[in-house]
Amino acid sequence: MSGSPSEPPREDAPPVFQEGCVRLTLDLRVYRLSAVQKASYRFAERFTAILGAPEGHRLSVQCLFREGTRESEALDAVRCFFQELLDQELREQVGDETRAIRALIIAQAFSRTDLIRRD
């Protein structure tokens, strides 16, 4: 980890467990804030994620663990958090890519007229 405990780590720095916390810096060009929030919520039982205010394309995240958590457990939880983060980001992308067709399907379902020509 670079610098003091209060200084956020570099984006490419490996996670470090220190004083019950793992500090991360996420790139918001890679992961949207909504994906980070959803992944953080999914991991609420394993650690408390404290999200900082976005600074440019960077977002600081503090992963606070319960007292007595071993370093190996914390680092494994953070590894799984990154897997969930990627999953949530991909869900966001698929949602964006399919938004128009989902809107059409919903409009068709609630329409009294048939939007598709059936000859």
C-alpha positions as CSV (number, residue, x, y, z in Angstrom):
1,M,0.0,0.0,0.0
2,S,1.3,3.4,-0.8
3,G,1.7,6.2,1.8
4,S,-0.1,6.4,5.2
5,P,-3.2,4.4,6.2
6,S,-5.4,7.4,5.4
7,E,-4.1,7.8,1.9
8,P,-6.0,5.8,-0.7
9,P,-4.0,3.0,-2.4
10,R,-3.0,3.2,-6.1
11,E,-5.6,1.5,-8.4
12,D,-3.0,-1.2,-9.4
13,A,-1.9,-1.9,-5.8
14,P,-2.8,-5.2,-4.4
15,P,-5.3,-5.1,-1.5
16,V,-3.8,-4.9,2.0
17,F,-5.5,-5.8,5.3
18,Q,-4.6,-3.3,8.0
19,E,-6.3,-2.5,11.3
20,G,-9.4,-4.4,10.3
21,C,-9.8,-2.6,7.0
22,V,-8.9,-3.1,3.3
23,R,-8.8,0.2,1.4
24,L,-9.5,0.1,-2.3
25,T,-9.5,2.7,-5.1
26,L,-11.8,1.8,-8.0
27,D,-11.8,3.2,-11.4
28,L,-15.2,4.5,-12.4
29,R,-14.3,4.1,-16.0
30,V,-14.3,0.4,-15.4
31,Y,-17.0,0.0,-12.8
32,R,-20.1,2.3,-12.6
33,L,-21.1,3.7,-9.2
34,S,-24.4,1.7,-9.3
35,A,-22.4,-1.6,-9.8
36,V,-20.2,-0.7,-6.9
37,Q,-23.2,0.1,-4.7
38,K,-24.9,-3.2,-5.6
39,A,-21.8,-5.3,-5.0
40,S,-21.2,-3.5,-1.7
41,Y,-24.8,-4.3,-0.6
42,R,-24.3,-8.0,-1.6
43,F,-21.3,-8.2,0.7
44,A,-22.8,-6.4,3.7
45,E,-22.7,-9.6,5.8
46,R,-19.0,-10.1,5.2
47,F,-17.9,-6.5,5.6
48,T,-19.1,-2.9,5.7
49,A,-18.2,-1.0,2.5
50,I,-17.8,2.7,3.0
51,L,-17.8,4.5,-0.3
52,G,-16.1,7.9,-0.6
53,A,-17.1,10.7,-2.9
54,P,-16.0,10.2,-6.5
55,E,-12.9,12.2,-7.4
56,G,-12.7,12.3,-11.1
57,H,-12.7,8.7,-12.3
58,R,-11.6,7.4,-8.8
59,L,-13.7,6.1,-6.0
60,S,-12.3,5.1,-2.6
61,V,-13.8,2.2,-0.8
62,Q,-13.0,1.1,2.7
63,C,-14.0,-2.5,3.5
64,L,-14.4,-2.7,7.3
65,F,-14.3,-6.1,8.8
66,R,-15.6,-7.4,12.2
67,E,-13.1,-7.6,15.0
68,G,-11.2,-10.9,14.9
69,T,-11.3,-11.3,11.1
70,R,-8.2,-13.0,9.9
71,E,-6.2,-11.4,7.0
72,S,-6.7,-14.4,4.8
73,E,-10.5,-14.2,5.3
74,A,-10.5,-10.5,4.6
75,L,-8.5,-10.8,1.4
76,D,-10.6,-13.7,0.2
77,A,-13.8,-11.6,0.8
78,V,-12.2,-8.7,-1.2
79,R,-11.4,-11.1,-4.0
80,C,-15.0,-12.3,-4.1
81,F,-16.1,-8.7,-3.9
82,F,-14.3,-8.0,-7.2
83,Q,-16.0,-11.0,-8.8
84,E,-19.3,-9.7,-7.7
85,L,-18.4,-6.2,-8.9
86,L,-17.6,-7.5,-12.3
87,D,-20.9,-9.4,-12.4
88,Q,-22.8,-6.3,-11.4
89,E,-21.0,-4.2,-14.0
90,L,-21.9,-6.8,-16.7
91,R,-25.5,-6.8,-15.6
92,E,-25.5,-3.0,-15.9
93,Q,-24.1,-3.2,-19.5
94,V,-26.6,-5.9,-20.5
95,G,-29.4,-3.7,-19.1
96,D,-28.2,-0.7,-21.1
97,E,-28.0,-2.8,-24.3
98,T,-31.4,-4.4,-23.9
99,R,-33.3,-1.3,-22.5
100,A,-35.1,-0.5,-25.8
101,I,-36.3,-4.1,-26.5
102,R,-37.5,-4.4,-22.9
103,A,-39.4,-1.2,-23.2
104,L,-41.0,-2.5,-26.4
105,I,-41.9,-5.8,-24.8
106,I,-43.5,-4.0,-21.8
107,A,-45.4,-1.6,-24.1
108,Q,-46.7,-4.6,-26.1
109,A,-47.8,-6.4,-22.9
110,F,-49.8,-3.4,-21.7
111,S,-51.1,-2.3,-25.1
112,R,-54.6,-2.9,-26.3
113,T,-53.4,-3.0,-29.9
114,D,-50.9,-5.3,-31.4
115,L,-47.6,-3.5,-32.1
116,I,-46.4,-6.4,-34.3
117,R,-48.0,-7.0,-37.7
118,R,-49.3,-10.5,-37.9
119,D,-50.3,-11.2,-41.6
